[in-house]
């Protein structure tokens, strides 16, 4: 895919209203994660007031059952949750693209073995695998980085299948035959000829992996797999559920972090839909 065609694709992408809105929401959340801690009056674990205190001028989003400031927890937790999702998204994309590219381009035994491996991982719920692994990991070892790596390590199969299908459709094109006749090795062709043709779709895969990782992170933490002494959005929701915040009417404890998760996943979904439309000729014609 030529540079001019990529330029045309990205111009059409920025014309999509959903993409612009999603990008604005995502940028706002990223800005809150970066700037928010500087605006927080307290640390995320500091006991600063009475428990279950509603939002007011001193505690902007109220306090939790321990008297900790919800706003401080949320802005610190947002950054950590986005970091976990970023690590997971990058790792899952790297594994999925590598396996899918090798299987799709080389075919034969490589495709059969890698496809069997991918399908085997797909049949096992990744949440179950991660929780089983976490049981044998000392609690103090569970950091945001490790949690991101665990999520990414078991979230790649669907992206591998998607990349495999694209690689299979590319390997029979004329420019691949020209590359073979020029003496390029199969590995060189796969990573210098085929892979560049899929860059737009690889970016789309990353966006979807990033979105899924946010949900997976919050879900795992809601089940109790919490990073050691680190505030995250999932950490907030875990304790809000454990201590029955809804029954006390403490909506400010679970609603703001819940809205953050909803906004992040909605923004990424809007971006992904716009990218799919921009990169898919059949959708662009509609």
SEBABA-210822 format. One line per 2 residues: number of its first residue (from 1); for each residue x, y, z of N, C-alpha, C. Coordinates in nm, 2 decimals, always signed. Each point is the difference from the previous one (the first is absolute). Layout:
REM SEBABA-210822
NUM) X/Y/Z/X/Y/Z/X/Y/Z; ...
END
This chain:
REM SEBABA-210822
1) +0.09/-0.12/+0.00/-0.09/+0.12/+0.00/+0.09/+0.12/+0.00; -0.02/+0.09/-0.10/+0.09/+0.12/-0.01/-0.03/+0.10/+0.10
3) +0.10/+0.09/+0.02/-0.01/+0.11/+0.09/-0.12/+0.09/-0.03; -0.02/+0.02/-0.13/-0.11/+0.09/-0.04/-0.14/-0.06/+0.03
5) -0.01/-0.13/-0.01/-0.12/-0.07/+0.03/-0.03/+0.01/+0.15; +0.11/-0.02/+0.08/-0.02/+0.01/+0.15/-0.04/+0.15/+0.03
7) +0.06/+0.09/-0.06/-0.04/+0.14/+0.02/-0.15/+0.02/-0.03; -0.04/-0.05/-0.11/-0.15/+0.01/-0.04/-0.09/-0.07/+0.10
9) +0.05/-0.12/+0.05/-0.08/-0.07/+0.10/-0.02/+0.08/+0.13; +0.11/+0.06/+0.05/+0.00/+0.07/+0.12/-0.07/+0.14/-0.01
11) +0.00/+0.05/-0.12/-0.08/+0.13/-0.02/-0.15/-0.04/+0.00; -0.04/-0.11/-0.06/-0.14/-0.04/+0.01/-0.04/-0.04/+0.14
13) +0.10/-0.05/+0.08/-0.03/-0.04/+0.14/-0.03/+0.12/+0.08; +0.08/+0.11/-0.02/-0.03/+0.12/+0.08/-0.13/+0.08/-0.04
15) -0.05/-0.04/-0.12/-0.13/+0.05/-0.04/-0.12/-0.06/+0.07; +0.03/-0.12/+0.07/-0.11/-0.07/+0.07/-0.03/+0.07/+0.13
17) -0.12/+0.04/+0.02/-0.04/+0.06/+0.12/+0.02/-0.08/+0.13; -0.03/-0.13/-0.01/+0.02/-0.09/+0.11/+0.15/+0.00/+0.04
19) +0.08/+0.00/-0.10/+0.15/-0.01/+0.04/+0.04/+0.13/+0.07; -0.05/+0.11/-0.04/+0.04/+0.13/+0.06/-0.05/+0.00/+0.15
21) -0.13/-0.04/+0.01/-0.06/+0.01/+0.14/+0.08/-0.10/+0.09; +0.02/-0.12/-0.05/+0.07/-0.10/+0.08/+0.14/+0.04/+0.03
23) +0.07/+0.07/-0.09/+0.13/+0.05/+0.03/+0.00/+0.11/+0.10; -0.10/+0.08/+0.00/-0.01/+0.11/+0.10/-0.02/-0.06/+0.14
25) -0.09/-0.10/+0.01/-0.03/-0.06/+0.13/+0.12/-0.07/+0.05; +0.07/-0.07/-0.09/+0.12/-0.07/+0.05/+0.11/+0.09/+0.04
27) +0.02/+0.11/-0.08/+0.10/+0.10/+0.04/-0.03/+0.07/+0.13; -0.13/+0.02/+0.03/-0.04/+0.06/+0.12/+0.03/-0.09/+0.12
29) -0.03/-0.13/-0.02/+0.03/-0.10/+0.11/+0.15/-0.01/+0.02; +0.08/+0.00/-0.10/+0.14/+0.00/+0.01/+0.05/+0.12/+0.07
31) -0.05/+0.12/-0.03/+0.04/+0.12/+0.06/-0.04/+0.00/+0.15; -0.12/-0.05/+0.03/-0.03/-0.02/+0.14/+0.09/-0.09/+0.08
33) +0.04/-0.11/-0.07/+0.10/-0.09/+0.07/+0.13/+0.07/+0.02; +0.04/+0.08/-0.09/+0.14/+0.07/+0.02/-0.01/+0.12/+0.09
35) -0.10/+0.08/-0.02/-0.01/+0.13/+0.08/-0.07/-0.02/+0.13; -0.10/-0.10/+0.00/-0.08/-0.02/+0.12/+0.07/-0.01/+0.13
37) +0.11/-0.08/+0.01/+0.07/-0.01/+0.13/+0.05/+0.13/+0.05; +0.03/+0.09/-0.08/+0.05/+0.13/+0.04/-0.11/+0.09/+0.06
39) -0.12/-0.03/-0.04/-0.12/+0.07/+0.06/-0.06/-0.06/+0.12; +0.04/-0.13/+0.03/-0.05/-0.07/+0.11/+0.06/+0.06/+0.13
41) -0.09/+0.01/+0.10/+0.04/+0.06/+0.13/+0.07/-0.10/+0.09; -0.03/-0.13/-0.03/+0.04/-0.10/+0.09/+0.06/-0.12/-0.07
43) +0.07/-0.09/+0.07/+0.04/-0.12/-0.06/-0.11/-0.10/-0.01; +0.01/-0.10/-0.09/-0.11/-0.09/-0.03/-0.04/-0.09/+0.12
45) +0.10/-0.02/+0.09/-0.03/-0.08/+0.12/-0.01/+0.07/+0.13; +0.01/+0.14/-0.01/-0.01/+0.08/+0.13/-0.14/+0.00/+0.05
47) -0.01/-0.02/+0.13/-0.13/+0.02/+0.07/-0.01/+0.15/+0.04; -0.09/+0.07/-0.06/-0.01/+0.14/+0.00/-0.13/+0.06/+0.06
49) -0.10/-0.08/+0.02/-0.13/+0.05/+0.05/-0.09/-0.11/+0.05; -0.12/+0.03/+0.03/-0.10/-0.10/+0.05/-0.03/-0.09/-0.12
51) -0.04/-0.13/+0.04/-0.04/-0.09/-0.11/-0.13/+0.03/-0.06; -0.02/-0.04/-0.13/-0.12/+0.02/-0.08/-0.05/+0.15/+0.00
53) +0.10/+0.09/-0.01/-0.04/+0.14/+0.00/-0.03/+0.04/-0.15; -0.11/+0.06/-0.02/-0.04/+0.03/-0.14/+0.08/+0.11/-0.06
55) +0.00/+0.01/-0.13/+0.08/+0.11/-0.07/-0.03/+0.14/+0.05; +0.11/+0.07/+0.02/-0.01/+0.14/+0.05/+0.12/+0.08/-0.05
57) +0.01/+0.12/+0.05/+0.11/+0.09/-0.05/+0.14/-0.06/+0.05; +0.00/-0.07/+0.11/+0.13/-0.05/+0.05/+0.04/-0.14/-0.06
59) -0.10/-0.09/-0.01/+0.01/-0.13/-0.06/-0.08/+0.00/-0.13; +0.06/+0.03/-0.11/-0.07/+0.02/-0.12/-0.09/-0.11/-0.04
61) +0.04/-0.12/+0.02/-0.08/-0.12/-0.03/-0.03/-0.08/+0.13; +0.00/+0.06/+0.11/-0.03/-0.06/+0.13/+0.11/-0.09/+0.05
63) -0.03/-0.08/+0.10/+0.09/-0.10/+0.06/-0.06/-0.14/+0.00; +0.09/-0.09/+0.02/-0.04/-0.14/+0.00/-0.03/-0.05/+0.14
65) -0.01/-0.13/+0.02/-0.03/-0.06/+0.13/+0.11/+0.02/+0.10; +0.12/+0.03/-0.05/+0.12/+0.02/+0.09/+0.03/+0.15/+0.02
67) -0.08/+0.09/-0.06/+0.03/+0.14/+0.01/+0.11/+0.05/-0.10; +0.02/-0.08/-0.11/+0.10/+0.04/-0.10/-0.07/+0.08/-0.11
69) +0.07/+0.10/-0.06/-0.05/+0.09/-0.10/-0.02/-0.08/-0.13; -0.13/+0.00/-0.05/-0.03/-0.07/-0.12/+0.07/+0.06/-0.12
71) +0.00/+0.13/-0.01/+0.06/+0.07/-0.12/+0.15/-0.04/-0.01; +0.07/+0.01/+0.11/+0.14/-0.04/+0.00/+0.02/-0.14/-0.04
73) -0.08/-0.09/+0.05/+0.01/-0.14/-0.05/-0.03/-0.01/-0.15; -0.09/+0.07/-0.05/-0.04/-0.02/-0.14/+0.11/+0.05/-0.09
75) +0.06/+0.12/+0.03/+0.10/+0.05/-0.10/+0.13/-0.08/+0.01; +0.03/-0.05/+0.12/+0.12/-0.08/+0.00/-0.03/-0.14/-0.06
77) -0.12/-0.05/+0.03/-0.04/-0.13/-0.05/-0.01/-0.01/-0.15; -0.05/+0.11/-0.06/-0.02/+0.01/-0.15/+0.14/-0.02/-0.07
79) +0.10/+0.07/+0.05/+0.13/-0.01/-0.06/+0.05/-0.15/+0.01; -0.01/-0.06/+0.11/+0.05/-0.14/+0.02/-0.08/-0.09/-0.08
81) -0.13/+0.02/-0.01/-0.09/-0.09/-0.09/+0.04/+0.01/-0.14; +0.02/+0.12/-0.05/+0.04/+0.02/-0.14/+0.14/-0.06/-0.03
83) +0.08/+0.01/+0.10/+0.14/-0.06/-0.02/-0.01/-0.15/-0.01; -0.08/-0.07/+0.09/-0.03/-0.14/-0.01/-0.05/-0.04/-0.14
85) -0.10/+0.07/-0.05/-0.06/-0.03/-0.13/+0.09/+0.03/-0.11; +0.09/+0.10/+0.01/+0.10/+0.02/-0.10/+0.10/-0.11/-0.01
87) +0.05/-0.05/+0.11/+0.09/-0.11/+0.00/-0.06/-0.12/-0.06; -0.12/-0.03/+0.05/-0.08/-0.12/-0.05/-0.02/+0.01/-0.15
89) -0.05/+0.12/-0.05/-0.03/+0.02/-0.14/+0.12/-0.02/-0.09; +0.11/+0.06/+0.04/+0.13/-0.01/-0.08/+0.05/-0.14/+0.00
91) -0.01/-0.07/+0.11/+0.05/-0.14/+0.00/-0.09/-0.09/-0.08; -0.13/+0.01/+0.02/-0.09/-0.08/-0.08/+0.00/+0.02/-0.14
93) +0.02/+0.13/-0.04/+0.01/+0.03/-0.15/+0.13/-0.06/-0.05; +0.11/+0.02/+0.07/+0.13/-0.06/-0.05/+0.00/-0.15/-0.02
95) -0.06/-0.07/+0.10/-0.01/-0.14/-0.01/-0.10/-0.04/-0.11; -0.11/+0.06/-0.01/-0.10/-0.04/-0.09/+0.04/+0.03/-0.15
97) +0.07/+0.11/-0.02/+0.05/+0.04/-0.13/+0.11/-0.10/-0.05; +0.09/-0.03/+0.09/+0.11/-0.09/-0.03/-0.05/-0.14/-0.04
99) -0.08/-0.05/+0.09/-0.06/-0.14/-0.03/-0.09/+0.00/-0.12; -0.08/+0.10/-0.01/-0.09/+0.00/-0.12/+0.07/+0.02/-0.13
101) +0.11/+0.09/+0.00/+0.08/+0.02/-0.12/+0.07/-0.12/-0.04; +0.07/-0.07/+0.09/+0.07/-0.12/-0.03/-0.09/-0.11/-0.05
103) -0.12/-0.02/+0.07/-0.09/-0.11/-0.04/-0.06/+0.04/-0.14; -0.04/+0.12/-0.02/-0.07/+0.04/-0.12/+0.09/+0.00/-0.12
105) +0.12/+0.04/+0.01/+0.09/+0.01/-0.11/+0.07/-0.13/-0.04; +0.05/-0.07/+0.11/+0.08/-0.12/-0.03/-0.09/-0.12/-0.03
107) -0.12/+0.00/+0.07/-0.09/-0.11/-0.03/+0.06/-0.14/+0.05; -0.05/-0.11/-0.06/+0.05/-0.13/+0.02/+0.00/-0.04/+0.15
109) +0.11/-0.06/+0.04/+0.02/-0.05/+0.14/-0.01/+0.12/+0.10; +0.07/+0.11/-0.04/+0.00/+0.11/+0.09/-0.14/+0.05/+0.03
111) -0.08/+0.01/-0.10/-0.14/+0.04/+0.01/-0.08/-0.10/+0.09; +0.02/-0.13/-0.03/-0.08/-0.10/+0.07/+0.04/+0.00/+0.15
113) +0.13/+0.01/+0.03/+0.04/+0.00/+0.14/-0.05/+0.13/+0.08; +0.03/+0.11/-0.06/-0.04/+0.13/+0.06/-0.15/+0.02/+0.01
115) -0.07/-0.05/-0.10/-0.15/+0.01/+0.00/-0.05/-0.09/+0.11; +0.06/-0.12/+0.02/-0.05/-0.09/+0.11/+0.03/+0.06/+0.13
117) +0.12/+0.06/+0.02/+0.03/+0.07/+0.12/-0.09/+0.12/+0.03; -0.03/+0.08/-0.10/-0.09/+0.11/+0.01/-0.14/-0.04/+0.04
119) -0.05/-0.11/-0.06/-0.14/-0.05/+0.03/+0.00/-0.06/+0.14; +0.11/-0.06/+0.04/+0.00/-0.06/+0.14/-0.01/+0.11/+0.10
121) +0.08/+0.11/-0.02/-0.01/+0.11/+0.10/-0.14/+0.07/+0.00; -0.06/+0.00/-0.12/-0.14/+0.06/-0.01/-0.10/-0.08/+0.08
123) +0.02/-0.13/+0.01/-0.10/-0.08/+0.07/+0.00/+0.01/+0.15; +0.11/+0.06/+0.05/+0.02/+0.01/+0.15/-0.03/+0.15/+0.03
125) -0.10/+0.03/+0.09/-0.02/+0.14/+0.04/+0.12/+0.06/+0.06; +0.05/+0.11/-0.05/+0.13/+0.06/+0.05/-0.02/+0.05/+0.14
127) -0.12/+0.03/+0.04/-0.01/+0.05/+0.14/+0.03/-0.12/+0.10; -0.04/-0.12/-0.04/+0.02/-0.11/+0.09/+0.15/-0.03/+0.01
129) +0.07/+0.01/-0.12/+0.14/-0.03/+0.00/+0.08/+0.10/+0.09; -0.04/+0.13/-0.02/+0.07/+0.11/+0.07/-0.02/-0.02/+0.15
131) -0.12/-0.03/+0.04/-0.03/-0.02/+0.14/+0.07/-0.12/+0.06; +0.01/-0.11/-0.07/+0.07/-0.11/+0.04/+0.15/+0.03/+0.02
133) +0.06/+0.07/-0.09/+0.14/+0.04/+0.01/+0.02/+0.09/+0.12; -0.09/+0.10/+0.02/+0.01/+0.09/+0.11/-0.01/-0.06/+0.13
135) -0.07/-0.12/+0.01/-0.01/-0.07/+0.13/+0.14/-0.04/+0.05; +0.09/-0.03/-0.09/+0.14/-0.05/+0.04/+0.10/+0.12/+0.00
137) -0.04/+0.12/-0.03/+0.09/+0.11/+0.00/-0.02/+0.08/+0.14; +0.11/+0.02/+0.07/-0.01/+0.08/+0.12/-0.06/+0.13/-0.02
139) -0.09/+0.04/+0.09/-0.08/+0.12/-0.02/+0.09/+0.13/-0.03; +0.11/+0.01/+0.06/+0.09/+0.11/-0.01/+0.06/+0.01/-0.14
141) +0.00/-0.11/-0.08/+0.05/-0.01/-0.13/-0.10/+0.05/-0.11; -0.12/+0.01/+0.04/-0.11/+0.04/-0.10/+0.01/+0.16/-0.01
143) +0.07/+0.04/-0.10/+0.01/+0.14/-0.03/-0.09/+0.04/-0.12; +0.00/+0.13/-0.03/-0.08/+0.04/-0.12/+0.07/-0.06/-0.13
145) +0.13/+0.00/+0.00/+0.07/-0.06/-0.12/-0.03/-0.14/-0.02; +0.01/-0.08/+0.11/-0.03/-0.14/+0.00/-0.14/-0.03/-0.05
147) -0.09/+0.07/+0.06/-0.14/-0.02/-0.04/-0.03/+0.03/-0.14; +0.07/+0.11/-0.06/-0.01/+0.03/-0.14/+0.06/-0.11/-0.08
149) +0.11/-0.06/+0.04/+0.06/-0.11/-0.08/-0.08/-0.12/+0.01; -0.06/-0.03/+0.11/-0.09/-0.12/+0.01/-0.12/+0.01/-0.09
151) -0.06/+0.12/-0.01/-0.12/+0.02/-0.08/+0.04/-0.01/-0.15; +0.11/+0.06/-0.03/+0.05/+0.00/-0.14/+0.04/-0.14/-0.05
153) +0.06/-0.08/+0.09/+0.05/-0.13/-0.03/-0.11/-0.10/-0.04; -0.12/+0.03/+0.04/-0.11/-0.09/-0.03/-0.12/+0.06/-0.08
155) +0.03/+0.12/-0.06/-0.11/+0.08/-0.07/+0.03/+0.01/-0.15; +0.10/-0.07/-0.05/+0.04/+0.02/-0.14/-0.07/-0.09/-0.10
157) -0.06/-0.12/+0.03/-0.04/-0.09/-0.10/-0.09/+0.05/-0.11; -0.10/+0.09/+0.03/-0.09/+0.05/-0.10/+0.07/+0.09/-0.10
159) +0.10/+0.07/+0.05/+0.07/+0.09/-0.09/+0.09/-0.08/-0.09; +0.06/-0.11/+0.05/+0.08/-0.09/-0.08/-0.09/-0.06/-0.12
161) -0.12/-0.04/+0.03/-0.09/-0.05/-0.10/-0.03/+0.11/-0.11; -0.02/+0.12/+0.04/-0.03/+0.11/-0.09/+0.12/+0.03/-0.09
163) +0.12/+0.01/+0.06/+0.12/+0.03/-0.08/+0.03/-0.12/-0.09; -0.02/-0.12/+0.05/+0.02/-0.12/-0.09/-0.08/+0.01/-0.13
165) -0.13/+0.04/+0.02/-0.08/+0.00/-0.12/+0.05/+0.11/-0.10; +0.04/+0.11/+0.05/+0.05/+0.11/-0.08/+0.13/-0.04/-0.07
167) +0.09/-0.06/+0.07/+0.13/-0.05/-0.05/-0.03/-0.10/-0.11; -0.09/-0.09/+0.01/-0.03/-0.10/-0.10/-0.06/+0.07/-0.13
169) -0.07/+0.11/+0.02/-0.05/+0.07/-0.12/+0.11/+0.08/-0.07; +0.10/+0.03/+0.07/+0.11/+0.08/-0.06/+0.11/-0.08/-0.07
171) +0.02/-0.12/+0.05/+0.12/-0.08/-0.04/-0.01/-0.04/-0.15; -0.11/+0.00/-0.06/-0.01/-0.04/-0.14/+0.00/+0.11/-0.10
173) +0.03/+0.12/+0.05/+0.00/+0.12/-0.09/+0.13/+0.01/-0.08; -0.01/+0.08/-0.11/+0.11/+0.00/-0.09/+0.13/+0.05/+0.06
175) -0.01/+0.10/+0.09/+0.13/+0.06/+0.05/+0.07/-0.10/+0.09; -0.07/-0.10/+0.06/+0.06/-0.10/+0.08/+0.08/-0.10/-0.10
177) -0.05/-0.03/-0.11/+0.07/-0.08/-0.10/+0.12/+0.07/-0.05; -0.01/+0.13/-0.02/+0.12/+0.08/-0.04/+0.11/+0.00/+0.11
179) -0.04/+0.01/+0.12/+0.09/-0.01/+0.12/+0.07/-0.13/+0.00; -0.07/-0.11/-0.02/+0.06/-0.14/+0.00/+0.10/-0.01/-0.12
181) -0.04/+0.05/-0.12/+0.09/-0.01/-0.11/+0.13/+0.09/+0.02; -0.01/+0.10/+0.08/+0.11/+0.09/+0.02/+0.10/-0.06/+0.11
183) -0.04/-0.12/+0.06/+0.09/-0.07/+0.09/-0.02/+0.03/+0.14; -0.11/+0.07/+0.04/-0.02/+0.03/+0.14/-0.04/-0.13/+0.07
185) +0.04/-0.02/+0.12/-0.03/-0.12/+0.08/-0.15/+0.01/+0.05; -0.06/-0.12/+0.03/-0.14/+0.01/+0.05/-0.02/+0.09/+0.12
187) +0.09/+0.00/+0.09/-0.01/+0.08/+0.12/+0.01/+0.15/-0.04; +0.08/+0.03/-0.09/+0.01/+0.14/-0.05/-0.13/+0.05/-0.06
189) -0.05/-0.09/-0.09/-0.13/+0.03/-0.07/-0.11/+0.02/+0.11; +0.00/-0.09/+0.09/-0.11/+0.01/+0.10/+0.00/+0.13/+0.08
191) +0.12/+0.04/+0.04/+0.01/+0.11/+0.09/+0.03/+0.14/-0.07; +0.05/-0.01/-0.12/+0.03/+0.13/-0.07/-0.10/+0.02/-0.12
193) -0.07/-0.10/-0.04/-0.09/+0.02/-0.11/-0.15/-0.02/+0.04; -0.03/-0.10/+0.07/-0.13/-0.03/+0.04/-0.05/+0.09/+0.12
195) +0.09/+0.00/+0.10/-0.04/+0.08/+0.12/-0.03/+0.15/-0.03; +0.08/+0.07/-0.07/-0.04/+0.14/-0.03/-0.13/+0.02/-0.07
197) -0.05/-0.10/-0.07/-0.13/+0.00/-0.06/-0.11/+0.00/+0.10; +0.03/-0.05/+0.12/-0.11/-0.02/+0.10/+0.01/+0.11/+0.12
199) +0.09/+0.10/-0.02/+0.02/+0.09/+0.11/-0.13/+0.07/+0.05; -0.09/+0.04/-0.09/-0.12/+0.06/+0.04/-0.09/-0.10/+0.08
201) +0.00/-0.12/-0.04/-0.08/-0.10/+0.08/+0.07/-0.04/+0.13; +0.13/+0.00/+0.00/+0.07/-0.02/+0.13/-0.04/+0.10/+0.10
203) +0.00/+0.13/-0.05/-0.04/+0.11/+0.09/-0.14/-0.02/+0.05; -0.09/-0.05/-0.08/-0.14/-0.03/+0.04/+0.00/-0.11/+0.10
205) +0.08/-0.10/-0.02/+0.01/-0.11/+0.09/+0.04/+0.05/+0.14; +0.10/+0.09/+0.00/+0.05/+0.05/+0.13/-0.11/+0.08/+0.07
207) -0.08/+0.08/-0.07/-0.11/+0.08/+0.06/-0.10/-0.10/+0.06; -0.03/-0.10/-0.06/-0.10/-0.10/+0.05/+0.06/-0.08/+0.12
209) +0.13/-0.03/-0.01/+0.07/-0.07/+0.11/+0.00/+0.09/+0.12; +0.03/+0.13/-0.02/+0.01/+0.10/+0.11/-0.13/+0.01/+0.07
211) -0.11/+0.01/-0.08/-0.14/+0.01/+0.06/-0.03/-0.12/+0.08; +0.03/-0.12/-0.06/-0.03/-0.13/+0.07/+0.08/-0.01/+0.13
213) +0.12/+0.05/+0.00/+0.09/-0.01/+0.12/-0.06/+0.09/+0.11; -0.06/+0.11/-0.03/-0.06/+0.09/+0.10/-0.11/-0.08/+0.08
215) -0.08/-0.06/-0.08/-0.11/-0.08/+0.06/+0.05/-0.12/+0.07; +0.10/-0.07/-0.05/+0.06/-0.12/+0.06/+0.07/+0.04/+0.14
217) +0.07/+0.12/-0.01/+0.06/+0.04/+0.13/-0.10/+0.03/+0.11; -0.10/+0.08/-0.04/-0.10/+0.03/+0.10/-0.07/-0.12/+0.05
219) -0.03/-0.09/-0.09/-0.07/-0.13/+0.04/+0.08/-0.08/+0.09; +0.13/-0.02/-0.03/+0.09/-0.08/+0.09/+0.01/+0.06/+0.13
221) +0.02/+0.13/+0.01/+0.01/+0.07/+0.13/-0.13/+0.00/+0.07; -0.11/+0.00/-0.06/-0.13/-0.01/+0.06/-0.01/-0.14/+0.07
223) +0.07/-0.10/-0.06/+0.00/-0.14/+0.06/+0.10/-0.01/+0.11; +0.08/+0.10/+0.02/+0.10/+0.00/+0.11/+0.14/-0.01/-0.04
225) +0.04/+0.00/-0.13/+0.14/-0.01/-0.04/+0.05/+0.15/-0.01; +0.04/+0.05/+0.12/+0.04/+0.14/+0.01/+0.15/+0.02/+0.00
227) +0.05/+0.11/-0.07/+0.14/+0.03/+0.01/+0.04/+0.03/+0.14; +0.12/-0.03/+0.04/+0.04/+0.02/+0.14/+0.02/+0.15/+0.03
229) -0.08/+0.05/+0.10/+0.01/+0.14/+0.05/-0.01/+0.10/-0.12; -0.08/-0.02/-0.10/-0.01/+0.09/-0.11/-0.15/+0.02/-0.03
231) -0.04/+0.13/-0.01/-0.14/+0.03/-0.03/-0.02/-0.01/-0.14; -0.11/-0.06/-0.04/-0.05/-0.01/-0.14/-0.15/+0.02/+0.01
233) -0.06/+0.01/-0.12/-0.15/+0.01/-0.01/-0.06/-0.13/+0.05; +0.06/-0.11/-0.04/-0.06/-0.13/+0.05/+0.01/-0.02/+0.15
235) +0.11/+0.06/+0.06/+0.01/+0.00/+0.14/-0.11/+0.07/+0.07; -0.04/+0.11/-0.06/-0.11/+0.08/+0.06/-0.13/-0.07/-0.01
237) -0.03/-0.06/-0.11/-0.12/-0.08/-0.02/-0.01/-0.12/+0.08; +0.12/-0.07/+0.02/+0.00/-0.12/+0.09/-0.04/+0.04/+0.14
239) +0.06/+0.10/+0.06/-0.04/+0.04/+0.13/-0.14/+0.06/+0.02; -0.04/+0.06/-0.11/-0.14/+0.06/+0.00/-0.10/-0.12/+0.01
241) +0.03/-0.10/-0.08/-0.09/-0.12/+0.00/+0.01/-0.08/+0.13; +0.12/-0.02/+0.05/+0.03/-0.08/+0.12/-0.07/+0.07/+0.12
243) +0.00/+0.13/+0.01/-0.05/+0.07/+0.12/-0.14/+0.05/-0.03; -0.07/-0.05/-0.10/-0.14/+0.03/-0.03/-0.03/+0.15/-0.01
245) +0.08/+0.07/-0.08/-0.02/+0.15/-0.01/-0.14/+0.03/-0.05; -0.06/-0.08/-0.10/-0.13/+0.04/-0.04/-0.11/-0.01/+0.11
247) +0.02/-0.09/+0.09/-0.10/-0.02/+0.11/+0.01/+0.12/+0.10; +0.11/+0.07/+0.00/+0.02/+0.12/+0.08/-0.04/+0.13/-0.07
249) -0.04/-0.02/-0.13/-0.03/+0.12/-0.08/+0.12/+0.08/-0.04; +0.12/-0.06/+0.01/+0.13/+0.07/-0.04/+0.03/-0.02/-0.14
251) -0.09/+0.06/-0.09/+0.01/-0.01/-0.14/+0.14/+0.06/-0.05; +0.05/+0.10/+0.07/+0.12/+0.07/-0.04/+0.12/-0.09/+0.01
253) -0.01/-0.12/+0.06/+0.11/-0.09/+0.01/+0.02/-0.09/-0.12; -0.11/-0.04/-0.05/+0.00/-0.10/-0.12/-0.04/+0.07/-0.13
255) -0.08/+0.10/+0.00/-0.04/+0.06/-0.13/+0.11/+0.07/-0.07; +0.08/+0.09/+0.06/+0.11/+0.07/-0.08/+0.10/-0.10/-0.06
257) +0.05/-0.10/+0.07/+0.09/-0.09/-0.07/-0.07/-0.09/-0.10; -0.13/-0.03/+0.02/-0.07/-0.08/-0.10/-0.02/+0.08/-0.13
259) -0.02/+0.13/+0.02/-0.02/+0.09/-0.12/+0.13/+0.02/-0.07; +0.11/+0.00/+0.07/+0.14/+0.01/-0.06/+0.02/-0.13/-0.09
261) -0.03/-0.11/+0.05/+0.01/-0.13/-0.08/-0.09/+0.01/-0.12; -0.12/+0.04/+0.01/-0.10/+0.01/-0.11/+0.05/+0.10/-0.10
263) +0.05/+0.12/+0.04/+0.05/+0.10/-0.09/+0.12/-0.05/-0.08; +0.09/-0.07/+0.07/+0.12/-0.05/-0.07/-0.03/-0.10/-0.10
265) -0.08/-0.10/+0.03/-0.04/-0.11/-0.09/-0.08/+0.05/-0.12; -0.09/+0.10/+0.03/-0.09/+0.06/-0.10/+0.09/+0.08/-0.10
267) +0.09/+0.07/+0.05/+0.09/+0.08/-0.09/+0.08/-0.09/-0.09; +0.06/-0.11/+0.06/+0.08/-0.09/-0.08/-0.09/-0.07/-0.10
269) -0.12/-0.03/+0.03/-0.09/-0.07/-0.09/-0.03/+0.09/-0.12; -0.02/+0.13/+0.03/-0.03/+0.10/-0.10/+0.12/+0.01/-0.10
271) +0.12/+0.00/+0.06/+0.12/+0.01/-0.08/+0.02/-0.12/-0.09; -0.03/-0.12/+0.06/+0.01/-0.13/-0.07/-0.10/-0.01/-0.11
273) -0.12/+0.04/+0.02/-0.10/+0.00/-0.11/+0.04/+0.09/-0.11; +0.05/+0.12/+0.03/+0.04/+0.10/-0.10/+0.12/-0.06/-0.08
275) +0.09/-0.06/+0.07/+0.12/-0.06/-0.07/-0.05/-0.11/-0.09; -0.09/-0.09/+0.04/-0.05/-0.11/-0.08/-0.06/+0.06/-0.13
277) -0.08/+0.10/+0.02/-0.07/+0.06/-0.12/+0.10/+0.07/-0.09; +0.10/+0.06/+0.05/+0.10/+0.07/-0.08/+0.09/-0.10/-0.07
279) +0.03/-0.11/+0.06/+0.10/-0.10/-0.06/-0.07/-0.10/-0.08; -0.14/-0.01/+0.01/-0.07/-0.10/-0.08/-0.07/+0.06/-0.12
281) +0.04/-0.03/-0.12/-0.05/+0.07/-0.12/-0.15/-0.02/-0.01; -0.05/-0.12/+0.04/-0.15/-0.03/-0.01/-0.08/+0.09/+0.09
283) +0.06/+0.03/+0.12/-0.07/+0.08/+0.09/+0.00/+0.15/-0.04; +0.12/+0.04/-0.06/+0.01/+0.14/-0.05/-0.10/+0.03/-0.10
285) -0.04/-0.10/-0.08/-0.10/+0.03/-0.11/-0.14/+0.02/+0.05; -0.03/-0.04/+0.13/-0.14/+0.01/+0.05/-0.03/+0.14/+0.03
END
